[in-house]
C-alpha cells in the first residue's frame, strides 16, 4: 500500500465528512502488524490527525487488522456499527487466515464496507494485489456490506457519501426460522425484495446467514 497511502488517507477523510456529530470512531492501522492507533472517540479533529500521521512501512497484515477491529467493536456504546476497510486487499503478513476471519465475521453482528484501491492495468501487481478485489468483496458480502472499487481520486467524495448513506439507511428484519433447533449450526438466509411495477429491480445487501443458538 506504500504507493497508495495518500489516496487511502483521502478516502478515510472523505468518509469522515459524512459523520454524524454523535458518531464514535476508532482507527486501526496495519503494516507488519495491526495496531489500534486511536481508541473510540468523538473527537473528529483528533481522528483526522491520526489518519494523517501514519507512515507506510513493512508488509501488510490486513486480516489481522479486521480481526482487531471486530474485537474493538465489543466496546462500542451503540448497538449499530460497521467496519470501513480502506486497502488494496493485499495481505501477506497476517496470523489469521481468510477462513478464520470469515468465521469471525459470521459470528459478529457487524457490517463490513470496503474501499478498494486497485490498479488493474499495473502488470507489476503482486499476487496479493491481484487477489485483493475478490478478498474484499467476499468479506464484505458475508456481512451484508459492500466493496467499492476506486479507480480515480475524484470518485472519493461520492463514495464517502454513498457509504455514509448506506450505513444510515439500513433496515433490521426479524423472522422466525422454520428450523427451531438450537444446535449452533450455520443457517443460510437470502433476502429478496419485490419492487412495485413502476420501479426498476432493486439490489439487496444482507448477511448471508447466522449461527443458531447453542444450548
Secondary structure as UniProt FT lines:
FT   TURN            2..4
FT   HELIX           5..16
FT   TURN            17..18
FT   TURN            21..22
FT   STRAND          25..30
FT   STRAND          34..41
FT   HELIX           44..53
FT   HELIX           62..73
FT   TURN            74..75
FT   STRAND          82..87
FT   HELIX           98..107
FT   STRAND          111..117
FT   TURN            120..121
FT   TURN            123..124
FT   HELIX           127..142
FT   TURN            143..144
FT   STRAND          147..150
FT   HELIX           153..155
FT   HELIX           156..168
FT   STRAND          186..188
FT   TURN            197..198
FT   STRAND          209..211
//
